Amino acid sequence: MDQHNHIHYQNQNEMMQQQQQQQMGATVLCCNCGTPIDGSAGLVMCYDCIKLTVDITEGIPREANISFCRNCERFLQPPTTWIKADLESRELLAICLRRLKGLSKVRLVDASFIWTEPHSRRIRVKLTVQGEAMANTIIQQTFEVEYIVIAMQCPDCARSYTTNTWRATVQIRQKVPHKRTFLYLEQLILKHNAHVDTISITESRDGLDFFYAQKNHAAKMIDFLEAVVPIKYKKSEELISQDTHTGSSTYKFSFSVEIAPICRDDLVVLPKKLASHLGNISRLVLCNKISNSIQFLDPCTLQTADISASVYWRDAFPSLAEISQLVEFIVLDVESTGFSRGNKVLADITIARSTDLGVNDQVYYIKSHLGAVLHAGDVVMGYFIANSNYNSPMFDSLQSDYVPDVILVKKHYQRRTKKNRNWKLKRMAREHKDIEASQDYGARAQKQEVERAEKDYELFLQELEEDEELRQNINMYKSQKPAAAQIEPAQEEVDNSPEINIDELLDELDDMTLEDTPMEE
C-alpha cells in the first residue's frame, strides 16, 4: 500500500512540473481565443486560430477552364499540345494541375478526382496543400477546384475539314486491270491501324491517295507499305510559302508509290539470269504469294523461290497472264506421285477442256501442285498455254519442249448466285472521284467501274474462303444479318464452296470510321 501511494505521489509531481514549464513558456495569450502560447517565436495567435483565419490558398482560383476537342477526344495542354487522356486518368490530372494558376506558391501534398456525371462537362479535383501562414508556421489545407470543359476543335481536326490543308500525301498505284491487291492491302491497313493519322483517303482509278497533316506520318505509312507489299517510291516536294524575314519555308511532300504489277496466281516468265540465281527454277512459274517479297512456284516440281522488292525493281518484268484469262477444265483422273511440300501435293492429272466435252476427245496429261484438292469430276481453272498467243519475247525465248500445254491454278467451286455469308469485312471510309467525261459516257463508264469493283470484291471474298493462309493476315467479323436474310433461295442451288469456321471470326466492334458496304466508285 505504501509503495502504491509513493508511485501516485511521484506522478503528481511530474504533472505539476510539466504545467509549471508550460506556464513558464507561455509568455503571451492568443489575441483571438486567449489561450496561453509561447511568444518567444513572435506569434500572437495560436495554431488553431491561425488555421481558421489565414488562407494559404488565396490567389488559387476555385474554377478553371479546360479545352477538349470533341472530334478526336483530346485535351489541350498549353500552349499548343493536344493529349489523349481518359477521364480520371493521371494524364488528365496533370493537365488540370498545370491549368491552375498560383499553385506554385504552395506545396502540393495530394490531388484526386471527385466523381461527376461524365456528360456534365464538369471535372472536380480535391487538392491538399501546405504553406507558410506566418513566420515559422506551416499549415495544411484542403479545397476543391471545378473545371469547366469547353468543347472546341483542335487544329488537326480543323484542317481535316478544310480542303487543301494537307502537308504530305502518299499516292499508291498498281498497273493491273483489277483491284484485288488494294482490297488485300486495305485489310492489312485496317488490321494494323496504319491509317490512323490520315486526314482523308481518296480513291482514284488506279489506286488510293492518303493525305497527312505531317510529313513523318506519311513516312510511317511508307515504312508500313514496305513491310507488307513489294513497292518502290519516289519523293518530291513543292514550295508553298517562304518567309524572307525569318528564312523559314513551307513545303508539301508527295510520295509516289508503285506496287509490283504481279499478283497472286499470275503466270510469269522469269528472266533467264534471275531463274538461274533462284536455284535454277523453271522460268515458267506461278506467283504463289505476295508479301514484302514475291514468291514463285514451279507447279511441275513444287520448287519455290522468293525475290525481294529491291531485286524485282532492279530489273522489273510483267506477268505473262492474269486470272481473267483462266480457262475451265474437267478433271478426269488424278494420280499422286507421292511427293509433297507443305500443303502442295504433286500429281499426274488428266484433264479435258469443259467446252470440248461431247465435241472431241482431246485430253491433256499434265503435272500439277493441286493433287491434294483435286479429284475426278472436279472443275479446275488453268492457263491454256497451248491455245494462247502471248505477245512476249521472254515467252518466245522458252524452249517449247519444256512448256506444258496447261498449267492448273486453282479448283473451281460451284456457288449460289447470291451467297449469304456468315462473315464480313470492314472497309475504309473514303471519298470517290467521279469519272470525268461527258454526261452519257460518264454514266455508262461509271456503271462499268462499279460493276468491275463489285466483281473484284467478290473474287477477293472467294479467295479468302478458299485460302486459310491468306485469312490469317485479315480480321474477319461475324455478320449481324437478320434471320430473314439467311433463308435459302426458293430454287435449290448447288454450293460446294468452302465455309469459314465461326471460330475464325471476331465480334464486330463499333468504329465510326469504318464501313462494311461493298466498295463503290
matplotlib code that plots the C-alpha trace (Angstrom):
import matplotlib.pyplot as plt

x = [0.0, 2.9, 4.5, 1.3, 1.0, 4.6, 4.0, 0.9, 2.7, 5.6, 3.2, 1.5, 4.9, 5.7, 2.4, 2.9, 6.4, 5.1, 2.4, 4.9, 7.2, 4.3, 3.3, 6.8, 7.0, 3.5, 4.5, 1.5, -2.1, -3.6, -5.1, -8.1, -9.1, -7.0, -5.1, -1.6, 1.1, 4.8, 5.5, 9.3, 8.7, 6.9, 3.5, 0.4, -2.1, -2.4, -2.1, -5.8, -6.7, -4.1, -5.7, -9.1, -8.2, -5.3, -6.0, -2.8, -4.8, -5.7, -4.9, -5.6, -8.9, -11.7, -12.9, -10.9, -11.4, -10.0, -10.3, -11.5, -11.7, -15.0, -13.8, -10.5, -11.4, -8.1, -7.4, -5.3, -2.1, -1.0, 0.3, -0.3, -0.1, -3.2, -3.1, -5.2, -6.4, -9.2, -11.5, -10.0, -6.6, -3.2, -2.7, -5.9, -5.0, -1.6, -3.3, -5.7, -2.9, -1.0, -4.1, -4.3, -2.7, -1.0, -0.4, 3.4, 3.2, 2.3, 3.4, 1.0, 0.6, -2.3, -4.7, -7.6, -10.7, -14.2, -16.8, -19.0, -21.5, -19.4, -21.8, -21.9, -18.9, -17.5, -14.4, -13.9, -10.5, -9.7, -6.4, -4.4, -1.6, 0.9, 2.1, 3.6, 0.9, 3.2, 6.9, 7.9, 4.3, 3.4, -0.3, -2.1, -5.5, -7.8, -10.0, -11.9, -11.5, -14.1, -13.0, -15.4, -14.8, -15.0, -15.7, -13.7, -11.9, -8.2, -6.1, -5.6, -9.3, -9.9, -7.5, -9.2, -12.5, -10.8, -9.6, -6.0, -4.6, -2.5, 1.2, 2.1, 0.4, 1.1, -0.1, -0.3, -0.6, -0.5, -0.7, -3.0, -6.6, -8.1, -8.2, -7.6, -4.2, -5.7, -8.5, -5.9, -3.8, -6.9, -7.5, -3.8, -4.0, -7.2, -5.8, -2.6, -4.5, -1.9, -4.5, -4.9, -3.1, -4.7, -6.7, -8.6, -8.3, -9.2, -9.8, -8.6, -8.9, -5.6, -5.2, -5.5, -4.3, -3.6, -3.3, -1.5, -1.0, 2.7, 5.5, 6.5, 3.0, 3.4, 6.9, 5.4, 2.9, 5.8, 7.5, 4.3, 3.9, 7.5, 6.8, 3.7, 3.9, 6.7, 6.9, 9.2, 8.6, 9.8, 9.7, 9.0, 8.4, 6.6, 7.3, 4.1, 5.3, 8.5, 9.2, 12.0, 12.5, 13.0, 14.1, 11.5, 9.7, 6.6, 6.6, 4.1, 5.6, 4.4, 5.4, 4.6, 4.4, 4.2, 3.3, 4.8, 2.4, 2.5, -0.4, -1.2, -2.0, -0.4, 1.5, 5.1, 8.1, 11.3, 14.4, 16.9, 19.6, 17.2, 15.9, 19.5, 20.2, 17.0, 18.2, 17.7, 13.9, 11.8, 11.4, 7.6, 6.1, 3.1, 3.0, 2.3, 2.4, 2.7, 4.2, 7.2, 8.7, 7.3, 7.2, 7.1, 6.1, 7.0, 3.8, 5.6, 8.2, 6.8, 10.1, 9.6, 11.7, 11.4, 12.7, 12.8, 11.2, 14.7, 15.7, 12.5, 12.6, 16.3, 15.1, 11.3, 9.3, 5.5, 3.1, 2.5, -1.2, -3.5, -6.6, -9.1, -7.5, -8.2, -10.0, -12.3, -11.2, -12.8, -10.6, -10.8, -8.1, -5.7, -2.7, -0.4, 3.3, 3.9, 5.9, 4.6, 5.8, 3.7, 0.1, 1.1, 1.0, 2.5, 0.2, -0.2, -3.6, -5.7, -8.0, -10.2, -11.4, -15.1, -16.1, -14.5, -16.7, -19.1, -17.3, -14.0, -11.9, -9.0, -7.4, -4.2, -1.8, 0.0, 1.7, 0.2, 0.6, -3.1, -3.0, -4.3, -7.6, -8.5, -10.5, -12.0, -15.1, -13.9, -13.8, -10.4, -9.2, -5.9, -3.9, -4.4, -0.9, -1.2, -4.2, -2.8, -0.9, 1.3, 3.0, 6.1, 9.7, 10.5, 7.9, 9.2, 12.7, 11.5, 12.3, 9.0, 9.7, 9.6, 6.4, 3.3, 0.0, -1.9, -0.9, -3.6, -4.1, -7.0, -10.0, -13.3, -16.3, -19.9, -21.5, -25.0, -25.9, -26.0, -24.4, -25.4, -22.1, -21.9, -19.0, -18.0, -15.0, -14.6, -13.9, -12.1, -14.3, -13.0, -14.0, -14.6, -13.7, -16.3, -15.1, -14.6, -16.4, -19.5, -22.7, -23.9, -20.5, -19.7, -22.8, -22.1, -18.4, -19.2, -21.6, -18.9, -16.5, -19.0, -19.6, -15.9, -15.3, -18.1, -16.7, -13.2, -14.6, -16.5, -13.4, -11.4, -14.0, -13.9, -10.1, -10.5, -12.9, -10.6, -7.2, -6.8, -3.2, -4.5, -7.2, -4.5, -3.5, -7.0, -9.6, -13.0, -16.1, -19.3, -22.2, -25.1, -27.7, -31.3, -32.7, -34.7, -31.6, -30.3, -33.3, -32.3, -33.5, -36.7, -35.0, -32.3, -28.8, -25.8, -23.0, -19.9, -17.6, -15.7, -17.3, -15.3, -15.4, -17.1, -14.2, -12.1, -14.5, -14.3, -17.2, -18.0, -16.7, -18.2, -15.9, -17.4, -14.6, -15.3, -18.0, -18.8, -20.6, -19.2, -16.7, -18.2, -16.5]
y = [0.0, 2.4, 1.6, 2.4, 5.8, 6.6, 6.0, 8.1, 11.0, 10.7, 11.0, 14.1, 15.8, 15.1, 16.6, 19.7, 20.2, 19.9, 22.5, 24.8, 24.5, 25.2, 28.3, 29.5, 29.0, 30.6, 34.2, 35.7, 34.9, 34.3, 37.5, 35.7, 33.0, 33.8, 30.5, 30.8, 30.4, 30.7, 34.3, 33.8, 32.9, 36.2, 34.6, 36.4, 33.8, 30.0, 27.4, 26.5, 30.2, 30.6, 27.7, 29.3, 32.9, 32.5, 31.1, 29.9, 29.1, 32.7, 33.5, 30.0, 30.0, 27.6, 27.5, 27.0, 26.1, 23.1, 22.7, 19.5, 18.5, 16.7, 15.1, 13.4, 13.5, 15.1, 17.7, 20.8, 21.0, 24.7, 26.2, 24.0, 20.3, 18.1, 15.0, 11.9, 11.4, 9.3, 10.6, 10.4, 9.4, 10.6, 12.3, 14.4, 15.2, 16.5, 18.7, 20.1, 20.9, 22.8, 24.9, 26.1, 29.5, 30.2, 26.6, 27.1, 29.3, 26.4, 22.8, 20.2, 17.2, 15.3, 15.6, 13.4, 13.4, 13.8, 11.8, 13.8, 12.8, 12.2, 14.2, 17.2, 18.8, 19.4, 18.0, 18.4, 17.9, 17.8, 19.3, 19.2, 21.8, 23.0, 26.6, 29.1, 31.1, 33.1, 33.0, 29.5, 28.3, 25.7, 24.8, 22.3, 23.0, 21.1, 22.6, 21.8, 23.1, 22.8, 22.7, 23.6, 21.5, 23.7, 21.8, 23.2, 21.9, 21.2, 22.5, 18.9, 18.3, 21.8, 21.1, 17.7, 19.5, 22.1, 21.5, 21.9, 21.8, 18.6, 18.7, 15.2, 12.7, 9.0, 8.0, 4.2, 2.8, -0.6, -1.1, -4.1, -4.4, -5.3, -4.1, -7.4, -6.2, -3.0, -4.9, -7.1, -4.1, -2.3, -5.2, -5.1, -1.4, -1.8, -4.7, -2.8, 0.6, 2.1, 4.8, 6.3, 9.6, 10.2, 13.4, 11.8, 9.0, 9.5, 6.7, 7.1, 4.8, 3.0, 3.2, 5.2, 8.6, 9.1, 12.7, 13.7, 16.8, 16.0, 14.6, 12.0, 10.5, 9.9, 8.4, 6.0, 4.8, 4.2, 2.1, 0.0, -0.5, -1.6, -4.3, -5.8, -5.4, -5.1, -1.4, 1.3, 5.0, 8.5, 11.6, 15.1, 18.4, 21.6, 25.0, 26.5, 29.7, 31.3, 34.0, 36.2, 37.7, 34.5, 32.3, 29.6, 27.8, 25.6, 22.6, 19.9, 16.5, 13.8, 10.1, 8.2, 4.5, 1.8, -1.8, -4.5, -5.4, -9.1, -10.6, -13.9, -16.7, -14.8, -16.7, -15.3, -15.9, -15.2, -13.7, -16.4, -14.9, -14.4, -18.0, -19.4, -17.3, -18.7, -22.3, -22.9, -22.8, -23.2, -19.9, -20.5, -20.2, -19.2, -16.3, -18.2, -15.5, -11.7, -10.1, -7.7, -10.2, -12.2, -16.0, -18.1, -21.7, -24.2, -26.3, -29.2, -29.7, -27.8, -25.8, -22.3, -19.1, -15.7, -12.4, -9.2, -6.0, -4.4, -7.4, -7.2, -3.5, -3.7, -5.4, -5.4, -7.7, -8.1, -11.0, -13.2, -13.8, -13.0, -14.8, -13.2, -15.4, -18.7, -21.5, -24.1, -27.8, -31.0, -33.4, -37.0, -38.7, -37.8, -40.0, -38.8, -39.0, -39.3, -36.1, -33.2, -29.9, -28.1, -28.3, -28.9, -32.4, -33.2, -35.4, -36.6, -35.3, -36.0, -33.1, -32.0, -28.6, -28.1, -26.8, -29.9, -32.4, -34.1, -32.3, -34.1, -36.5, -34.1, -34.7, -33.4, -35.1, -32.7, -32.4, -30.1, -29.0, -29.4, -33.2, -32.6, -30.9, -32.3, -35.5, -37.0, -35.0, -31.7, -28.5, -26.7, -23.4, -23.1, -21.3, -22.9, -22.2, -24.5, -22.4, -19.0, -16.4, -14.4, -11.3, -11.7, -12.0, -13.7, -16.4, -16.9, -17.5, -20.5, -24.0, -25.3, -28.9, -27.7, -25.7, -27.6, -27.4, -26.4, -25.0, -25.5, -22.7, -23.5, -25.6, -24.1, -24.3, -24.0, -21.2, -19.8, -16.7, -14.7, -16.3, -15.4, -15.3, -15.5, -13.1, -9.7, -7.4, -3.8, -1.2, 2.1, 5.1, 7.1, 9.6, 8.5, 10.6, 10.7, 9.8, 13.0, 12.5, 13.6, 13.0, 10.0, 8.4, 9.2, 7.5, 4.4, 4.3, 4.8, 1.9, -0.3, 0.8, -0.1, -3.5, -4.2, -3.2, -5.4, -8.3, -7.8, -7.6, -10.9, -12.6, -11.4, -12.8, -16.1, -16.2, -15.7, -18.6, -20.9, -20.0, -20.4, -18.9, -15.7, -15.4, -15.3, -11.8, -10.3, -9.5, -11.1, -10.3, -12.1, -10.9, -9.4, -10.2, -10.7, -14.2, -13.4, -12.8, -16.3, -18.0, -20.3, -19.3, -20.8, -22.8, -25.2, -24.1, -26.3, -24.7, -26.8, -23.8, -23.8, -22.3, -20.3, -21.7, -19.3, -19.7, -17.7, -14.7, -11.8, -10.0, -6.7, -3.6, -0.1, 2.0, 5.2, 5.4, 2.1, 0.8, -2.7, -1.9, -3.1, -0.7, 1.8, 4.1]
z = [0.0, 0.9, -2.5, -4.4, -2.6, -3.5, -7.2, -7.2, -5.4, -8.0, -11.0, -9.5, -9.1, -12.7, -13.9, -11.8, -13.1, -16.8, -16.0, -14.5, -17.5, -19.9, -17.9, -17.9, -21.8, -22.3, -22.2, -24.1, -24.7, -28.1, -29.4, -30.7, -28.2, -25.1, -25.0, -23.4, -26.1, -26.4, -27.5, -28.0, -31.6, -32.2, -32.6, -31.3, -32.4, -31.5, -34.2, -34.3, -34.8, -37.5, -39.4, -39.1, -40.0, -42.5, -46.0, -47.7, -50.9, -51.5, -55.1, -56.3, -58.3, -57.4, -61.0, -64.2, -67.9, -69.8, -73.6, -75.2, -78.9, -79.4, -82.7, -81.7, -77.9, -76.9, -74.2, -74.7, -72.7, -73.2, -75.2, -78.3, -77.3, -77.6, -75.5, -75.4, -71.8, -70.2, -67.6, -64.0, -65.5, -64.3, -67.6, -67.2, -63.6, -64.7, -67.3, -64.7, -62.3, -65.0, -65.7, -62.1, -61.5, -58.2, -57.3, -57.4, -54.3, -52.1, -51.7, -53.2, -50.9, -52.6, -55.5, -56.5, -58.7, -57.2, -59.3, -61.6, -64.2, -67.4, -69.6, -67.2, -68.8, -65.3, -63.7, -59.9, -58.2, -54.5, -53.6, -50.3, -50.0, -47.3, -47.0, -44.5, -42.9, -40.6, -39.7, -38.8, -39.0, -41.7, -42.1, -44.3, -46.1, -48.4, -51.1, -54.3, -57.8, -60.5, -64.2, -66.9, -70.0, -73.1, -76.3, -79.3, -82.4, -82.4, -85.3, -86.7, -86.9, -88.2, -91.1, -91.8, -92.5, -94.7, -98.3, -99.4, -95.9, -96.2, -95.9, -97.2, -99.5, -100.3, -103.8, -104.1, -107.7, -109.3, -113.1, -113.2, -114.5, -111.1, -107.5, -105.6, -104.4, -103.0, -101.3, -99.6, -98.7, -97.3, -94.9, -93.8, -93.1, -91.1, -89.0, -88.1, -87.8, -90.2, -91.4, -88.0, -88.9, -92.3, -92.9, -95.8, -98.3, -101.9, -104.4, -107.9, -111.0, -110.4, -106.6, -103.4, -102.2, -98.4, -97.1, -93.9, -91.9, -91.2, -93.2, -90.6, -90.7, -94.4, -93.8, -91.3, -93.9, -96.4, -93.8, -93.3, -97.1, -97.5, -94.8, -96.4, -100.2, -102.8, -103.6, -104.9, -104.3, -105.3, -103.1, -104.3, -102.6, -103.6, -102.1, -100.7, -98.9, -97.8, -95.1, -96.3, -92.8, -90.9, -93.8, -92.9, -95.8, -96.0, -98.3, -99.5, -99.8, -102.2, -102.1, -105.3, -104.5, -107.1, -106.2, -108.3, -111.1, -110.3, -108.3, -106.8, -109.3, -112.2, -114.8, -115.0, -117.2, -115.2, -116.9, -117.6, -115.4, -112.4, -112.7, -112.5, -109.4, -107.8, -107.7, -111.5, -111.0, -114.2, -116.0, -116.4, -112.9, -111.0, -108.4, -105.2, -102.6, -102.2, -99.1, -98.9, -101.4, -104.3, -104.1, -107.3, -107.6, -110.3, -110.5, -112.1, -109.4, -106.4, -106.2, -104.8, -104.9, -103.3, -104.6, -102.6, -103.8, -104.4, -106.6, -108.6, -109.2, -110.3, -113.5, -113.4, -115.6, -116.2, -115.8, -118.8, -118.0, -115.1, -113.7, -116.1, -118.8, -116.9, -118.7, -117.2, -117.3, -116.1, -114.1, -115.5, -113.4, -110.5, -109.6, -106.9, -107.3, -103.6, -103.5, -101.4, -100.0, -97.3, -98.4, -102.1, -103.5, -106.9, -109.0, -112.6, -113.7, -116.8, -117.8, -120.7, -121.5, -120.5, -123.9, -125.6, -123.7, -126.2, -129.1, -129.3, -127.3, -126.7, -123.3, -121.6, -119.3, -117.0, -113.7, -111.1, -107.5, -106.8, -106.1, -102.5, -103.5, -107.0, -107.6, -110.7, -111.7, -110.2, -112.1, -112.2, -113.7, -115.5, -118.2, -121.6, -122.9, -126.0, -127.2, -126.4, -128.3, -126.0, -127.3, -125.1, -126.3, -123.0, -123.6, -127.1, -125.7, -123.8, -125.1, -126.4, -125.2, -121.6, -121.9, -120.7, -122.6, -119.4, -116.0, -113.4, -110.9, -108.5, -108.0, -109.2, -106.8, -107.8, -105.9, -105.4, -107.5, -104.2, -101.3, -97.7, -95.8, -92.1, -92.1, -93.4, -93.7, -92.6, -95.2, -95.1, -95.4, -98.3, -101.0, -104.5, -107.6, -110.4, -113.8, -115.9, -119.2, -121.0, -119.2, -121.2, -121.5, -117.9, -116.6, -118.7, -117.7, -114.0, -114.1, -115.6, -113.0, -110.2, -111.7, -112.1, -108.5, -107.2, -109.3, -107.9, -104.4, -104.8, -106.2, -103.2, -100.8, -102.6, -102.3, -98.5, -98.3, -100.3, -98.7, -94.9, -95.0, -96.6, -93.9, -91.1, -92.1, -92.1, -89.4, -90.3, -88.4, -87.6, -89.9, -88.0, -90.7, -89.6, -89.7, -92.8, -94.8, -94.0, -95.7, -98.5, -102.0, -103.4, -106.1, -105.0, -106.0, -105.5, -103.5, -102.7, -101.9, -98.6, -95.5, -92.9, -89.4, -86.9, -84.6, -87.1, -86.9, -84.5, -82.8, -84.5, -82.8, -83.1, -85.3, -86.8, -89.3, -91.0, -93.2, -94.3, -97.5, -100.9, -102.5, -104.9, -107.3]

ax = plt.figure().add_subplot(projection="3d")
ax.plot(x, y, z, "-o")
ax.set_aspect("equal")
plt.show()
